[in-house]
Amino acid sequence: MLKILCVCGCGLGSSFAIEMSAKSVLKKLEIEADIDHTTISEANAFKSDIILTQKAFADVLNADASPEQIKRVIILNKLTDKTEIEEKLVAFLKQHNMKVPSHE
């Protein structure tokens, strides 16, 4: 199952908001995923296929990351914008040869 992690500074506010929006998008796309939220300091302790976050936290996550780890980070400009989340998730999944039932 696809594992998605939503990341922010404290692991409560914006990451939880991203998680709620992403869950809605995943339901619409008919994609099963295990989705959770956490702090920037704990993010690397989680195994995930995708990380949804904002640019400032993506820069921190990518600072010591391998090229493969960097590829899993999706930067959101508007954290709860379902259209942006859908576009970026679909692009990521297609790039990684994963099926998106509603976009085939």
N, C-alpha and C positions, 0 to 999 in steps of 0.2 A: 504494500500500500504506500502511496505517496505520502511523504512526511514534510509538512510545511511548518516553519517557525517564524513567528512575528516578533520583531525585536525593537525595543526602545530603551531609553535610559534607566527607567525604574521598573519596567516590566509590568506596569499596571494600567497606565492611561492609554497612550497612543498605540502600544502593541496590542492591547485588548480590543481597541477600536478597529485596528487593521484585521485582527482575527475575526471579529464579527462580520465585517464587510467581506472578507475572503470566504468565509463559510457560506454566505449568501450567494456569492459568485460560483463557488464550487457546486453548490446545489443546483443552480441554474444550468451549469455545464454538465451536470450528471457525472461528476468526478468524485470518487471516494478518496478521502484524504484524512490523515491524522494531523490535526492542526493544533498548535499550542502557541503561547506567548511567553516571553522571558526578557530578562535584562541583557544589556550589551555585555556585561561582565560574565554572564553565565552562558551565553549563546554557543560558544565553542564546545561546551560540555555536551551539547545535544547533537545527535546524529539527525541530519535533515537533508532532504533533496533540494528544498527551496527555502530561502530566507527572504522574507518581505520586511523592508525597513526604509528609513529615509536616508538621504545622502550622507549626512554627518556620521551616522552609525555604520553605514556601509563602508565608509573610509576607514573606520576603526577596525571593522571585521576583516577588511581586505589587506590591512597593513602587513600582517605576518602570514597571510594565507597563500596556499599553493594556487597555481592557475586553475586547477579543478575546483577548488573551494570558492574561488572568486566567481566562477561561472554560475554558481547556485544563488548568488545574491541578486535580488530584484529590487531596484531603487524606485520608490514611489514618491511622486511629487506632491500628490494630494492623498493623504493617508487613507481616507475612507471613500475615495472616489471609485465606485464599483466598476465604472466603465474602464478606467485606467487599470485597475486590478485585473479585470477580465482580459483586456488587450495584452497585458504583459504576461499573464499566466498562460494564455493560449499560445503566444509567441514562444515562450520558454518550452512548453510541452511539445509543440511541433518541432522546434529545433532539436529536441532530445528524442524525437521519433516516438512520442507518446500520443495515443489517440485521444481526441477530444470529440466525443460523439456529436455534439451540436454544431461542430465546425468542420464536418467532413463533407 
